[in-house]
Amino acid sequence: MVGSEVVSRPGFLTVDRVTVESASGERFGRTVVRHPGAVVMVPVLPDGRTVLLVRQFRAAVGRELLEAPAGKRDVDGEPPEQTARRELAEEIGYEPERLVLLAEAFNSPGFCDEHTTIFAALGCVPSGAPDPVGPEERAMTVERVALADVPALVAAGEVLHATSVIGLLLAERLLTGGDLGA
């Protein structure tokens, strides 16, 4: 990158206009959205066969989506594991026995630097009432889904949130004895 200029700061995002130089020396501009990062958690109940998903309205797509609980990494210096635990308690009122890192992903690297850390949250048990933030979370519902049904739900387009798809399929593979490295 040769240069960068802040265009705006809408909410928790920053929009930059960057100048980049290609390998051949050609300079070009791009608009880049800066995001603090996120975590996605696949909450697995102690039975090892059931996951908790949330159904909530997403303004950007104008509809409700079924997805794994997720949250922004909006606390400076907070490790992703701590963010994951905090977000699980806030969103669904559960805490995991342990977290297993499943994957990391750039959500839309063509225009945004959002980096998401995806965990399996194993042995989730109730920790108290959720503490929803904002109207979407207050209206969101929690749904129990059989882990065995996850591939069919993804294939049928019932789960469209990309990092939820990644997390759910990897968690299903992990918990059914598949090798995540293969």
trRosetta pair geometry for C-beta under 8 A, 3 or more apart (Angstrom, degrees):
i j d omega theta_ij theta_ji phi_ij phi_ji
1 4 6.3 16 163 -49 131 104
1 18 5.5 -53 -145 -173 116 121
1 19 7.1 109 -169 77 70 51
1 20 5.5 -49 -110 -100 58 74
2 19 4.5 -58 66 105 106 100
2 20 6.4 168 5 -112 89 17
2 21 5.1 85 -48 -26 118 102
2 27 6.3 -29 11 -127 156 112
3 18 6.9 170 91 -155 51 56
3 19 4.4 21 50 39 91 112
4 16 5.0 -7 -169 -177 102 131
4 17 7.3 155 -155 79 52 46
4 18 4.7 -13 -103 -105 82 81
4 19 7.4 -141 -65 20 44 69
4 32 7.9 -49 -132 44 110 128
5 16 6.5 143 71 -159 37 75
5 17 5.0 -16 62 58 95 94
5 18 7.8 -179 22 -79 62 40
6 9 6.8 2 -178 -51 123 92
6 14 6.1 -60 -132 -172 101 109
6 15 7.4 98 -163 76 61 53
6 16 5.8 -48 -99 -101 46 74
7 15 4.5 -58 63 106 109 98
7 16 6.3 166 0 -117 89 16
7 17 5.3 92 -55 -25 112 94
7 31 7.1 -16 -5 -136 155 99
8 14 7.6 180 94 -154 45 49
8 15 4.8 16 52 44 82 114
9 13 7.2 176 -158 91 47 54
9 14 5.2 -15 -109 -107 76 73
9 15 7.5 -148 -72 19 33 73
10 13 5.4 -4 70 62 80 104
10 15 6.9 33 10 -15 99 111
12 35 7.7 53 118 -142 97 62
12 36 6.2 -63 164 -6 112 119
12 72 6.4 20 136 -169 163 162
12 74 6.1 -55 -140 -112 141 122
13 33 5.7 -24 -167 -168 124 96
13 34 6.4 142 -167 71 65 61
13 35 6.1 -21 -112 -91 86 66
14 33 7.5 146 78 -162 46 49
14 34 4.0 -9 61 52 96 118
15 31 6.5 -4 -174 -174 98 99
15 32 7.4 158 -156 81 51 44
15 33 5.7 -24 -102 -103 72 66
15 34 7.4 -153 -73 15 23 80
16 31 7.3 159 84 -157 47 51
16 32 4.8 -18 64 63 97 95
16 33 7.9 177 22 -85 74 18
16 34 6.1 58 -10 -27 111 111
17 29 6.1 -2 180 -169 92 115
17 30 7.6 167 -156 84 52 36
17 31 5.8 -29 -101 -101 66 67
17 32 7.8 160 -97 19 17 77
18 29 6.8 155 82 -152 44 63
18 30 5.4 -18 62 63 94 85
18 31 7.8 152 17 -105 77 17
18 32 5.3 19 -3 0 122 124
19 27 5.8 7 -179 -173 103 108
19 28 7.4 167 -151 85 62 26
19 29 5.5 -35 -97 -94 66 73
20 27 7.1 160 81 -149 39 60
20 28 5.9 -24 61 64 87 76
20 29 7.6 147 16 -104 77 23
20 30 6.3 13 -2 7 121 114
21 25 6.3 -18 -175 -145 106 34
21 26 7.1 155 -155 77 60 35
21 27 5.2 -31 -97 -92 73 73
22 25 6.8 -38 71 31 76 19
22 26 4.5 5 32 55 119 88
22 27 7.7 -147 5 -73 78 26
22 28 7.0 40 -33 7 103 109
30 111 7.5 -149 174 -117 107 66
31 111 6.7 9 92 -150 80 100
32 111 6.5 -168 -119 -172 47 50
32 112 7.1 147 -168 -97 64 31
32 113 6.6 41 176 -28 111 100
33 111 5.9 43 10 139 98 86
33 112 4.2 -22 67 -105 105 87
33 113 7.3 -159 89 14 57 71
33 114 7.7 -9 104 -29 103 95
34 112 7.8 -171 -71 -152 15 67
34 113 5.6 -1 -121 38 56 120
35 38 7.4 -27 148 -27 123 95
35 72 7.9 -120 179 -133 92 102
35 112 5.8 36 -12 180 122 107
35 113 6.1 -175 32 73 82 69
35 114 3.7 -5 67 -83 148 85
35 115 7.8 170 85 11 104 57
36 72 5.7 64 69 179 116 102
36 73 5.0 -149 133 77 97 78
36 74 5.3 101 84 -89 161 60
37 72 7.3 113 82 -164 47 61
37 73 3.9 -11 84 32 98 131
37 80 7.8 -83 139 -95 130 101
37 114 6.4 152 -104 -155 37 60
37 115 4.8 -25 -117 64 98 82
37 116 6.9 169 -168 -82 70 41
37 117 7.4 32 171 -7 114 92
38 70 5.8 23 171 176 119 107
38 71 6.5 173 -152 92 81 31
38 72 5.5 -51 -99 -106 79 42
38 73 6.1 -137 -79 -13 22 86
38 107 7.7 37 34 -42 128 132
38 114 6.3 15 1 -174 107 107
38 115 7.6 174 30 87 67 41
38 116 4.5 -19 73 -107 94 88
38 117 7.6 -169 97 27 49 65
38 163 7.5 142 97 58 125 171
39 70 6.5 -179 91 -151 51 65
39 71 5.8 -5 54 57 90 78
39 73 6.5 100 -23 -65 90 91
39 80 5.4 148 -88 -164 117 88
39 83 4.9 152 -7 106 141 113
39 84 4.5 -125 159 -77 150 80
39 87 6.2 173 74 20 116 149
39 116 6.8 154 -99 -160 20 73
39 117 5.1 -25 -111 68 76 90
39 118 7.5 159 -164 -87 57 32
39 119 6.7 1 -173 5 104 109
40 68 5.2 78 -180 90 97 122
40 69 7.5 151 -155 89 55 46
40 70 4.4 -20 -102 -101 71 101
40 116 5.8 32 -9 175 104 121
40 117 7.5 -177 26 88 68 43
40 118 4.6 -12 65 -113 104 78
40 119 7.2 172 87 27 54 65
40 163 4.6 176 -26 132 157 116
40 164 6.2 -141 -164 -78 137 57
40 166 7.9 94 79 67 150 101
40 167 5.1 -137 119 -39 120 150
41 68 6.1 -164 77 160 42 112
41 69 5.3 -20 59 75 97 96
41 70 7.1 175 15 -85 69 48
41 84 5.0 125 -71 -159 120 100
41 87 6.8 161 1 88 127 113
41 88 5.6 -56 79 -72 163 105
41 96 7.6 -136 -168 -38 130 135
41 99 7.5 -71 -124 -124 106 106
41 118 7.8 178 -79 -158 30 52
41 119 5.0 -15 -112 70 72 99
41 120 7.8 105 -162 -139 64 11
41 121 4.4 31 -177 -27 113 124
41 167 7.5 158 -180 -168 7 153
42 51 5.7 -38 179 -142 87 131
42 68 5.0 -60 -88 -126 62 139
42 102 7.3 41 13 -23 122 153
42 118 7.6 38 -17 178 98 91
42 119 7.1 -156 23 100 73 52
42 120 5.1 -32 64 -115 106 59
42 121 6.4 176 73 19 44 78
42 164 7.9 127 -85 -149 90 65
42 167 4.5 180 -44 151 113 110
42 168 5.8 160 -113 -86 131 53
42 170 8.0 179 -2 71 153 85
42 171 4.1 -119 103 -44 157 157
43 51 6.1 126 78 -160 58 71
43 52 4.3 -23 80 44 120 104
43 68 7.5 157 4 -155 74 89
43 69 6.4 35 -18 18 115 120
43 88 6.3 131 -83 -134 120 117
43 92 6.7 -110 -10 70 165 154
43 94 5.6 76 -150 91 145 149
43 96 6.9 -138 -126 -76 78 100
43 121 4.6 -26 -101 72 58 120
43 124 4.3 26 -169 -43 97 165
44 48 6.3 29 163 -123 121 40
44 50 7.2 131 -157 79 59 48
44 51 5.5 -37 -95 -96 61 76
44 96 8.0 57 45 -123 74 106
44 120 6.1 9 -10 -177 124 94
44 121 6.5 168 17 80 72 58
44 122 5.1 -13 61 -114 118 53
44 123 7.1 15 90 -19 88 32
44 124 6.2 139 66 3 39 103
44 147 7.3 28 -125 -76 103 126
44 171 6.5 -169 -58 -177 121 127
44 175 6.7 175 -131 -77 153 149
45 48 7.5 -99 82 -24 64 25
45 49 7.6 -41 63 55 100 55
45 50 4.4 -2 27 75 124 102
45 51 7.3 -150 -5 -86 81 25
45 52 7.0 100 -50 -34 91 96
45 123 7.8 24 172 -136 26 22
45 124 5.8 -67 -95 61 43 90
45 144 7.6 8 -29 -134 138 107
46 97 7.7 82 -97 -23 87 130
46 123 5.1 43 -97 -136 73 64
46 124 7.4 -136 -40 52 65 45
46 125 6.7 29 -39 -69 113 92
47 50 5.6 45 61 12 118 101
48 122 7.8 15 -103 -149 77 96
48 147 7.6 -46 147 -5 52 153
48 175 5.7 178 -176 -160 90 121
49 146 6.3 -17 154 -150 89 76
49 147 5.2 -126 -164 19 44 113
49 148 7.1 -5 -163 -18 93 94
49 175 7.8 178 -87 148 43 135
50 144 5.4 -7 -174 -169 119 101
50 145 7.0 145 -158 72 67 37
50 146 6.1 -45 -102 -104 69 45
50 147 6.5 -111 -73 -25 18 86
51 68 7.7 -50 165 -107 126 94
51 144 7.6 149 77 -154 37 53
51 145 5.3 -27 66 65 87 92
51 147 5.7 101 -18 -81 101 78
51 150 7.1 48 23 -75 139 120
51 168 7.0 162 101 -125 173 90
51 171 6.9 91 -90 114 138 146
52 69 7.3 10 106 -20 99 112
52 92 5.9 117 136 -172 140 160
52 94 6.7 134 37 -6 161 159
52 124 6.7 -97 9 92 126 154
52 142 5.6 -8 -171 -173 107 106
52 143 7.2 147 -157 74 56 40
52 144 6.2 -32 -99 -97 66 59
52 145 7.6 152 -102 19 17 82
53 66 5.4 41 143 -180 135 87
53 67 6.3 161 -165 81 99 19
53 68 6.0 -67 -118 -86 78 44
53 69 7.8 -165 -141 -31 37 67
53 142 7.4 151 79 -157 36 56
53 143 5.1 -26 67 64 88 93
53 145 5.4 22 1 -3 118 128
53 159 7.6 -96 -141 -102 151 116
53 164 7.6 76 -133 -162 108 131
54 66 7.5 171 87 -148 36 49
54 67 6.1 -29 63 68 81 71
54 68 7.5 57 19 174 87 13
54 69 5.5 85 -11 -79 125 71
54 91 6.5 -68 -67 165 153 119
54 92 6.7 -130 -71 -73 112 111
54 140 5.0 10 -176 173 111 125
54 141 7.0 154 -155 79 62 41
54 142 5.7 -34 -98 -100 71 60
54 143 7.3 157 -100 16 19 81
55 64 5.4 33 173 171 90 119
55 65 7.1 -167 -143 91 58 32
55 66 5.1 -21 -94 -94 84 70
55 67 7.9 129 -95 18 38 66
55 140 6.4 164 77 -158 48 73
55 141 4.9 -8 52 57 101 92
55 143 6.0 53 -20 -15 107 121
56 64 6.3 -174 104 -143 14 81
56 65 6.8 -22 62 54 62 72
56 67 7.5 -63 33 37 93 106
56 136 5.1 74 177 170 117 95
56 137 6.8 -7 -126 -90 144 42
56 139 6.9 119 -135 86 79 83
56 140 3.7 -24 -86 -103 105 106
56 141 7.7 178 -67 24 65 56
57 63 7.1 -129 -137 148 68 18
57 64 5.1 -49 -83 -85 55 70
57 136 5.3 -128 63 -127 85 92
57 139 6.5 8 5 88 111 130
57 140 7.9 -130 12 -81 66 75
58 61 5.0 27 98 36 111 97
58 62 7.7 -37 89 6 68 20
58 63 6.7 -7 50 69 84 51
58 64 7.3 120 6 -126 77 23
58 65 5.2 9 -6 2 128 117
58 136 7.5 70 -83 -142 42 142
59 62 6.9 27 -164 -77 35 47
59 136 7.6 -100 -27 -75 93 131
61 65 7.0 62 63 -50 139 119
65 159 7.8 80 178 -143 89 49
65 160 5.9 -102 -137 54 112 97
65 161 5.4 105 154 -46 139 105
66 143 6.9 -38 -137 41 109 141
66 153 7.6 -86 102 177 140 127
66 158 5.9 -14 50 155 139 81
66 159 5.4 -83 92 -94 97 71
66 161 7.8 -142 86 4 43 109
66 164 8.0 180 117 141 60 158
67 70 6.8 -40 136 -6 122 116
67 159 6.5 127 -93 -149 53 89
67 161 3.8 26 -109 20 123 151
67 164 4.1 -131 -151 -62 80 158
68 161 7.4 -144 25 88 72 132
68 163 7.6 -99 50 111 117 80
68 164 4.2 171 9 -125 91 90
68 167 5.2 -52 2 82 165 141
68 168 6.4 -165 -50 -55 119 92
69 87 6.2 160 148 136 109 102
69 88 6.0 110 101 -104 151 61
69 91 4.6 151 -146 94 121 150
69 92 5.6 -98 -75 -16 145 119
70 87 7.0 -38 159 163 18 149
70 116 7.7 -23 -148 -144 122 123
70 161 7.8 -147 -13 163 145 145
70 163 7.0 92 -103 88 141 125
70 164 7.4 -95 -43 -67 124 93
71 74 7.9 -96 158 9 91 99
71 83 6.3 -157 89 167 113 97
71 84 7.8 169 43 -103 110 38
71 86 7.4 -113 86 92 161 89
71 87 3.3 -150 3 -114 143 136
71 90 7.3 78 -90 62 149 129
71 91 6.9 -145 -59 -39 114 127
73 78 6.8 -164 -161 74 80 102
73 80 6.7 -45 -101 -100 126 72
73 83 5.3 -44 -110 -106 74 166
75 78 3.9 45 89 -13 108 136
75 83 6.8 -178 36 -94 108 94
75 86 7.7 29 2 58 146 169
78 82 5.0 -121 -175 86 92 121
78 83 5.2 110 124 -59 120 90
78 86 7.6 -29 -177 4 146 145
79 82 4.8 90 61 8 81 103
79 83 7.1 -146 96 -5 41 87
80 83 5.4 -54 -147 38 36 114
80 84 6.2 41 154 -25 68 103
80 117 4.2 7 -161 59 152 159
80 119 7.8 162 140 -41 107 121
81 84 5.6 -51 -150 32 31 115
81 85 6.6 29 153 -16 63 103
81 99 5.4 175 -137 60 93 153
81 119 7.5 111 -112 -84 65 151
82 85 5.8 -52 -149 37 34 109
82 86 6.2 34 153 -18 66 108
83 86 5.7 -58 -146 40 30 111
83 87 6.0 26 158 -17 67 110
84 87 6.0 -57 -142 39 25 108
84 88 6.4 29 157 -21 62 106
84 96 8.0 -19 132 15 109 133
84 99 5.8 93 99 -115 148 148
84 117 7.5 -92 -57 99 117 109
84 119 5.2 25 -136 27 157 148
84 121 6.7 -170 161 -82 116 114
85 88 5.9 -53 -149 32 29 112
85 89 6.6 25 156 -14 62 106
85 95 6.5 33 -155 -138 90 86
85 96 7.0 -112 -105 31 81 95
85 99 7.3 -99 -59 -46 88 131
86 89 6.0 -61 -155 38 30 108
86 90 6.2 23 154 -15 67 112
87 90 5.6 -56 -139 42 33 109
87 91 5.7 16 168 -8 70 115
88 91 6.4 -62 -132 45 21 98
88 92 6.1 -45 -168 46 60 98
88 94 5.3 -75 165 77 104 80
88 95 6.3 129 105 -100 125 41
88 96 6.6 21 104 -20 178 92
88 121 6.0 148 -90 -142 148 166
88 124 7.2 -128 -173 -128 137 120
88 127 7.9 80 118 17 97 137
89 92 7.9 -85 -120 59 8 58
89 93 6.5 39 -158 -116 48 29
89 94 7.1 -135 -89 59 46 33
89 95 6.0 19 -76 -73 94 87
89 127 5.3 -63 -116 83 93 140
89 128 7.1 26 -159 54 96 99
89 130 7.5 162 155 -121 42 57
89 131 7.2 13 130 18 82 104
90 130 6.3 57 159 -164 30 77
90 131 4.8 -65 -135 63 68 89
90 132 7.1 124 164 -88 79 29
90 133 6.7 -4 173 -14 127 103
90 137 7.9 -23 143 -169 94 151
91 130 5.9 -43 134 -145 16 123
91 132 7.0 69 -123 -100 45 71
91 137 6.3 -106 -123 -142 74 116
91 140 7.5 -30 -166 85 89 150
92 130 5.6 -32 -123 -86 6 123
92 142 5.2 105 -132 -100 106 136
93 126 5.9 3 132 -149 97 79
93 127 5.9 -162 176 55 57 74
93 128 5.5 -127 -151 85 95 46
93 129 5.4 -60 -106 -166 135 15
93 130 4.1 -93 -39 -53 93 67
94 121 7.6 110 114 130 116 137
94 124 4.4 31 165 -180 130 111
94 125 6.5 155 -152 77 84 22
94 126 5.9 -60 -101 -101 68 36
94 127 5.8 118 -150 2 16 97
95 124 6.8 164 81 -143 25 68
95 125 6.4 -26 60 61 76 73
95 127 4.0 81 -15 -63 105 136
96 99 5.7 100 89 -65 149 71
96 121 3.7 -127 -72 -175 139 86
96 122 5.8 80 -165 52 111 41
96 123 5.9 97 -167 68 65 74
96 124 5.0 -38 -93 -84 65 74
97 122 5.7 -60 56 103 97 79
97 123 3.0 -2 6 82 123 139
97 124 7.5 -115 -5 -58 74 31
97 125 7.5 67 -50 -4 85 102
98 122 5.3 -10 64 58 80 106
98 123 6.5 54 19 31 72 119
99 119 4.6 -21 -166 -168 103 138
99 120 7.2 149 -159 76 52 51
99 121 5.7 -20 -104 -105 77 63
99 122 7.4 175 -93 16 23 80
100 119 6.4 136 66 -161 43 76
100 120 4.4 -10 57 55 103 102
100 122 6.2 46 -7 -18 108 118
100 174 6.9 153 107 -171 148 160
101 104 7.8 -12 -173 -45 110 86
101 117 7.1 -55 -132 -175 96 99
101 118 7.6 94 -163 79 58 56
101 119 6.0 -47 -99 -103 41 76
102 118 4.7 -64 66 110 106 97
102 119 6.1 159 2 -120 93 18
102 120 5.5 101 -54 -26 114 86
102 166 7.4 147 121 136 122 89
102 167 5.6 116 72 -126 154 67
102 170 4.3 122 -171 110 121 141
102 171 6.4 -55 -94 -60 146 73
102 174 7.1 -100 -110 -34 100 141
102 180 7.1 -135 -146 -138 67 142
103 118 4.7 3 60 52 78 121
103 166 5.6 -94 63 157 147 123
103 167 7.2 -139 38 -82 105 62
103 170 6.0 179 -18 -42 115 168
104 115 6.6 4 -180 -180 104 94
104 116 6.8 167 -157 87 57 51
104 117 5.4 -20 -106 -105 87 62
104 118 6.9 -170 -84 14 33 83
105 115 7.5 167 87 -154 37 54
105 116 5.2 -15 62 59 84 98
105 118 6.8 31 5 -19 105 120
105 162 7.6 -142 131 127 154 109
105 163 5.8 -169 58 -105 136 97
105 166 6.1 147 -36 10 149 175
106 109 4.1 41 132 -60 136 108
106 113 7.3 -60 -142 -157 109 39
106 114 6.8 125 -157 81 60 59
106 115 5.8 -33 -95 -99 67 67
106 116 7.8 156 -98 16 18 79
107 112 6.5 -29 74 90 100 122
107 114 4.5 -15 25 88 119 117
107 115 7.8 -145 -8 -86 82 19
107 116 5.9 74 -54 -13 98 119
107 162 6.6 134 -144 71 79 132
107 163 6.5 -54 -100 -42 95 116
108 111 5.9 -22 132 49 108 82
108 112 4.6 47 76 39 98 111
108 114 6.8 39 34 41 80 111
109 112 7.0 -95 -97 66 25 57
109 113 7.3 52 -122 -106 69 42
116 163 4.8 -46 115 -117 159 154
118 163 5.8 -157 -82 -177 119 98
118 166 5.8 -107 -83 103 174 112
118 167 4.3 -143 -170 -83 121 101
118 170 7.2 96 120 48 130 141
119 167 7.5 7 55 -134 29 120
120 167 7.3 167 -73 -170 64 90
120 170 7.4 -128 -53 108 108 94
120 171 4.4 144 -103 -111 109 100
120 174 6.0 -106 -44 66 162 155
120 175 7.6 173 -154 -44 148 105
121 124 5.4 54 124 -68 104 112
130 137 7.7 -145 149 167 128 107
132 137 3.5 178 -158 124 101 107
132 138 4.6 160 107 -72 146 56
132 140 7.0 172 -119 32 132 106
133 137 5.5 50 51 34 49 151
134 137 5.3 86 65 16 81 100
134 138 7.0 -148 100 -8 40 92
135 138 5.5 -57 -142 38 34 112
135 139 6.2 19 163 -9 69 111
136 139 6.2 -70 -151 44 26 100
136 140 6.3 43 150 -48 65 102
137 140 5.3 -37 -143 6 36 123
145 149 5.8 -119 178 71 90 119
145 150 6.8 99 134 -76 122 75
145 153 6.9 -13 -163 -37 139 161
146 149 4.5 86 70 -1 92 107
146 150 7.8 -131 100 -28 56 73
147 150 5.7 -22 -165 -16 45 118
147 171 7.3 -113 -135 120 111 99
147 172 5.4 164 179 -112 93 81
147 175 6.0 -59 -174 84 159 140
147 176 7.5 -179 134 -51 124 102
148 172 7.8 133 -91 -143 27 112
149 152 5.6 -67 -165 49 59 110
149 153 5.7 62 140 -28 87 107
150 153 5.7 -58 -144 36 30 111
150 154 6.3 27 160 -17 66 106
150 159 7.8 -11 -156 5 72 151
150 168 4.8 -164 -160 165 127 110
150 169 6.7 -178 138 -83 121 50
150 171 7.7 -157 -120 75 173 97
150 172 4.7 -149 64 -68 143 138
151 154 5.8 -57 -148 38 31 110
151 155 6.1 28 156 -17 67 110
151 169 6.8 81 -92 -113 75 87
151 172 6.5 -168 -42 124 88 168
152 155 5.6 -54 -141 41 31 111
152 156 6.0 25 159 -16 66 112
153 156 6.0 -61 -142 42 26 106
153 158 4.2 -78 -165 63 79 126
153 159 5.3 58 133 -9 104 106
153 168 7.9 -72 76 152 118 155
154 157 7.9 42 175 -65 30 23
154 158 7.3 -75 -63 51 22 81
154 159 5.2 -42 -93 56 64 111
154 165 5.3 111 -132 -135 118 94
154 168 6.6 176 -62 90 122 131
154 169 6.4 5 -37 -64 169 105
157 160 6.2 25 -167 -73 71 98
159 164 5.6 -124 -179 113 114 119
159 165 5.7 154 119 -81 109 78
159 168 6.4 8 136 17 168 160
160 165 7.6 -9 -151 -49 13 118
161 164 3.9 56 86 14 106 121
161 165 6.8 175 84 -19 53 82
162 165 5.7 -53 -152 29 31 112
162 166 6.7 30 153 -16 65 102
163 166 5.4 -43 -146 35 41 115
163 167 6.2 41 154 -17 67 106
164 167 5.7 -57 -144 42 31 109
164 168 5.9 29 160 -19 68 110
165 168 6.1 -57 -140 39 24 107
165 169 6.2 16 165 -11 62 111
166 169 6.4 -68 -150 40 21 103
166 170 6.2 11 160 -10 62 115
167 170 6.0 -64 -143 43 26 105
167 171 5.9 25 160 -19 67 110
168 171 5.8 -55 -141 38 27 109
168 172 6.2 30 157 -21 63 106
169 172 5.7 -50 -146 34 31 113
169 173 6.4 31 154 -18 62 106
170 173 5.6 -53 -148 38 34 112
170 174 6.2 38 152 -22 66 105
170 180 6.1 52 -159 -126 98 107
171 174 5.5 -51 -144 36 32 114
171 175 6.1 15 162 -7 67 112
172 175 6.3 -66 -143 45 24 99
172 176 6.0 5 164 -5 64 118
172 178 8.0 31 112 20 64 131
173 176 6.3 -69 -138 45 23 98
173 178 3.6 -69 -172 66 83 137
173 179 7.9 -57 159 53 110 24
173 180 6.3 126 107 -88 121 69
174 178 6.7 -63 -58 61 23 85
174 180 5.8 11 -82 -59 88 113
178 182 7.3 -116 175 44 86 119
179 182 4.2 75 85 -10 111 111
